Each structure stands twice: as structure tokens, then as C-alpha cells.
Amino acid sequence: MKKLIECPVCLDIPLPPIYLCRRGHIVCNFCQERTVVCPLCREGYTNTRSFVAEGIVEQCMMNCKYGDQGCQQVLKGGDLSAHLRICDYRPLRCAECGGSWILYGEYWNHLIGVHQINGVNQSQAEVCYNFEFPNNELSVSQSTLLWPPYYFKCFDKKFLLKVRAYEQQIFAYVVVLGPKEVANMYIARIEFSSLINRGQKFKVMWEGRVSHFRDDTVQEILHNGLALILPLTVVQNNSLTGNQSPPNPIQSWSYTVTIADVTNGLPPVKNLQYHCTVNNSVG
């Protein structure tokens, strides 16, 4: 039955609405947009729908078209269109490429092979970032500044530490790849620390659940409080007070990240400051 209604171009089963060419052939909407005439009869397309074909498709059990990327959903054709719009395994835009589309199954190797991001095959690491801005100035009121992500492979899952500057704030957070329900299984701790001259240290810490990589937007992260957030003035002016001529310039910044499953929880932390403070180093 499916053979009778499959698209002759891509061989996929078309999803409603299904339109006919002038001779009654079925070509899926995706292929119609990329062809001028029907490939079977060379006639043009019409706005006439095939309700018989749509009725058949709506009752057929079909695999998600992203099955080769990892999706195992099998749904009726009538429900498949809605699923494809939110499928966790659909293609995604690579922020490091400026928004280019990447297949989900290729995204991880793309980050490592093309963008050569660093990472570890464990659940904890200290990650150092370069926070030097041209002319010591940064305007991010209208855009987002990204730093390269850092990967963690642990618990048979893939995580990314992401750092962004947006609307006078810098925030760091952890995302996990995979189905959406996986994000509820893991928590993270992010410790921010900077070395200031005269041997002083500045620390602050955040703990919470990891984000799903599909919810990786500024609005989602900030609205749900899923990040360690710092004022941009801390970095922009090399000062903990935001002064234009700071007495204590920041020399280096780092994040110590720990990922754990919610069953076991995060290991205890000692000697951490939970608010922005300046402490004299010991020794």
C-alpha cells in the first residue's frame, strides 16, 4: 500500500497535505518545491489535494524520517508531521558556523573535527577561557558573544559547557545531547574563579540541572535560571567593582565543572564562596 503513494523523487511517504500534478501523480511537498514539473509526466503541479492518499497516510504506521539519526519513534502518518517539527534528532544549526544546518548524528564529530573543540572523557574538568576583549570594550546589548564549547563524555552521554555574553551578562551552562528526557537525569556544578593580582581570588558557584541542547537559547537559559551568571563589568573593566581604572585587574578566568546523575548527586564541595567575594589566598 505504501508503495502506491510514495514520492517518485525521494521515495518517502508524503505527509498531508498531499497535492497532485495535472495528471494525478503524487509528489511530496518537499520535492514539489524543488522541481518545476512532475518527474513522471512532465506536467505542472496543481492545488488539488488527494484526500484518498491523505486518508491512507494518516492510518499507516510510519518510522520517523530521522531514524538514521537515532529516533525510534513509530507513529501514524497523521501524527508524524507534528513530531517532525519537535523531533530531538532533527537537524540543528551550528552556532560556531554562524547558523549552518548540521545533521544531528554529525553534530558531535563536526564540533570536534571542524571546530576542534577541547574536552575530556570524564565528569569533571577545569576549563580556562580567554576573556580579553579588543580595546577592553565589548558591546553585547544587541547580540550574543560565544566562546567555543567544551565537551564532557561521561555516563555514556555527551555534554557541552557553553559560555556566552549577552545584555551585559556572562553566563555559563551545561547542555546534554540526546532525547529531551535525558536532561532531567543529570545535574551540574559550575564554579567560577579568577586570579587577581596581589594573590587575591574571586569565586562564585552555581548548581542545578543540565539543559537540553534543543533549549539552548538565551531566553530559555536565563528565564529558567540554568546558568552561572556574572555581570559583564567584572570582565569588561577587569574589575570586581566595575571601575574604569581598577586597582586589581583580573589575570585569568576558569570554570570548574562537575556533572553527576541525579541518583547519586554531586559530591560535597569544601572552601567555596557562594557569593561574589574577594579573598586573600593562603600562602
N, C-alpha and C positions, 0 to 999 in steps of 0.2 A: 504493500500500500504506500509506504513512504517513497518508493522508487517512482511512483506515478506523479508525485508532487515536488520532487527535489528540483532545485535550481540547476539548469543545464550548464551554468558557468562555474560555480563554486562547489556544486554537488551537495550543498547544505539544504536542510529543510527550511523553506521560507517561513517567517513568522508573520502573523496578521499585523497590519492589513496587507493582503496579497492582491496585487494588480495584474491585469492581463495585457498582453500585446493585442494588436488588431486581429490576429488570427487565433487568439485564445490561449497562447502559451504562457506558462508561469515562469517568471524570472524574479528572484528575490529583490527586495528594495535596495540592498547594498549594491548588487550588481547592476540594477537598473540605473543607479546614479553614475555608474562608471562605463556605461555603454550607451550608444546613441540609438541603436535599433536592436530588436530581438535577435540573438545569435542563431536561432533556429530557422527563422523565416525572413529575416531582414526587414520586417515591418516595424513601424513605430509602436511606442507604448501608449496605453490609454489610462483613463481614470476609472475604468470599470473594475470592480473588485470581484474576485472569485469566492463567493460565500461558501460554496461547496468545499473548496480546498481549505478555507479557513476553519470550517467545521471539523474536517478530518484532522488538521494540525492540532486544534485545541484539545482533541481527545487522545492524541498519540503521546506515549511516554518517550521523552527525549533526554539525551545527555546534554549537559551544559557544553557549549561550544568551547569553553576553556578547560575542558577535561584534560588536554595535554599539558596544561599548566598546573594541574593539581586538583581542580574542582571535581568532586564526586557526586554532585547533585544530579538527580534524575527527576524531571518534572513533566507535567502535562504541558503541551505546547502553548496552551492558553496562559500558563503561568510563567513561561520561560522568559518572555520579554522583560517583565518586571525584575526577574532575578538577574538577568544580564547587566542591568543598569547598576546593580549593587554588588555583583559577584566579587569576592575578595581576590580572585585570581585574574581579573580583567587587566588589560594593560594600564600602566601608570606613567605619569610624567616624571622625568628625572630633573630635579631642581638643579643639579650640578651641570646639566646640559642646557639649561635655560628653558626647560619645559618640553623637551623631546619625548615622544612616546616610546616606552620600552615594554616588551612583554614581561609579565610578572616572573616567569621562570628564568628570564635572563637578567633580571634586575641586580641580583646579588653579585653575579660574576661581572656584570657591567661596572658596578661601583669599584670592585677590586681591580679588574683588568684595565678598564679605560681611565677611571679617575684615580686609581692606585691609592685608595684609602687604606689607612692602617687599622690594625685591630689585634685582638687576642682570642685564643680558643679557651677562654675561661670566663668566670663570672665577675672578676674584679680587675681593675686597672687604674692607674693614674695617667691622665691624659693632659698633655700640655698644649696650649694654644697660643698663637701669636696675636696679641691684641694691639699691635702698633698700627695706627691709622695715619694716612698722609696728612702732613701738616698738623698732626694732633687734632684733627677735626673730623667729625662724622655727622652727617645729616641723614637720619633714617625715619623722618616723620612721614614720608610718602612711600617708602619702600622697605624691603626686608633685606638685611645683610646676612649671608650664610657663611658658615665655616664648614670645611669638609667633615662629613660624619666619621665616626669611629666605630668599628664593629666589635661585637662580642658574640662568639659562638659557644653556647652553653645550654645545658638541659635539652639537647637535641633541637634547639631553636636558634634563630638568628635575630640579634638585637642591634640597634644603631643608637649611639649617642649623638644628638644633634644640638647645635648651638646656633642661635640666631640673635640678631639685634633688630628691634622693631619698636617704634614710637618711644624712644628714649629709655628703652629697657633692653637688657641682655638676658636671655633665658636659655637654659639647658634642660633637656628632657630625653627620655629613652623611649624608643618605639620598638615593636616586635613585628616581624613578618609572619604571615600565616593567616588562618581563619580568625575572624573577629573575636570569637570567644576565648582565644589564647591569651589576649591581653589581660583578662581577669585572673589569670593563673599566676602572674608574676608581679613583683614589686621591686622598686629600685631605691637606692640611696645615692644622692649626688652631693658630694662635699666640694665646696669651692674654697680655694685658698690662694692667696697671693703673697709673694715675698716683697716686703717693703724695705727700703734702705734702713740702716741703723739696726738691722736684725729684728725688725718687727714683723709680725704675721697677722693676716686678716683671714678669718674663716667664717663660713656660714654653711648650713646644711639643710637639705630637703629630703623627705621620704614620702613615697606614695606609689600608686600603681603605675605600671608602664602604659603607654598609649599604643593604640593600634596604628600601623603605618598608614592606613587609609584616613585616619583622623588627624593627619599631620598638617594642620593649618594653624596659623597664628591665633585665630579666633577660638578654635576648639581647645587648644592647649591652654591659653590664658583664661578662658571662661571656666574651665574645669579645674584650674589650679594644678595642672600636671607638670609643672616645671619649677626649677630653681630660678628665681627671678631676681635680678640686681639692677639698680639704677645705672643708666648709661654713663652718668657723670663719674662714676667710680673708675671707669676705663677711659672715657674721653679726655678727662682732665688729669689723669694719673693721680687722682686724689680721692681719699675716702670722704672728704667734705665737699668736693665739687669746686674747690677754689681754682681760680685761673692760674695762680702761682703757688702750687702746692709745695709744702716743705718735705713731704715724704712720697716721692714718685714710686709707682709700682714697677718692679723689675720683671716679674714673671707671674703667670696665672696658670692654675691647673685645676682639673676636676678629678676627684677620686670617685669612681663609680662602682657600686656593688649591686648585683642583681641576684634575686632569690625567688624561689617559688613560695606562694602564699602559705603552703602547708608547713614548711619549716621556718619561714620568717627570716628576717635579716639578722645577722649576727650582731651582738651588742657593740656599741662604739664608746670608747673612752676618750676623755680630754677633748671633746668637741664643743665649740661655741655654737649656740642655737640662734644667736643674733649677731648682727654686724658689729664686731668689736675689734680693737687693736690691742694686741698682747705682746709684751716683750718676750722674745724667745729665751728659752732656758739654755744656759751655757753659752 
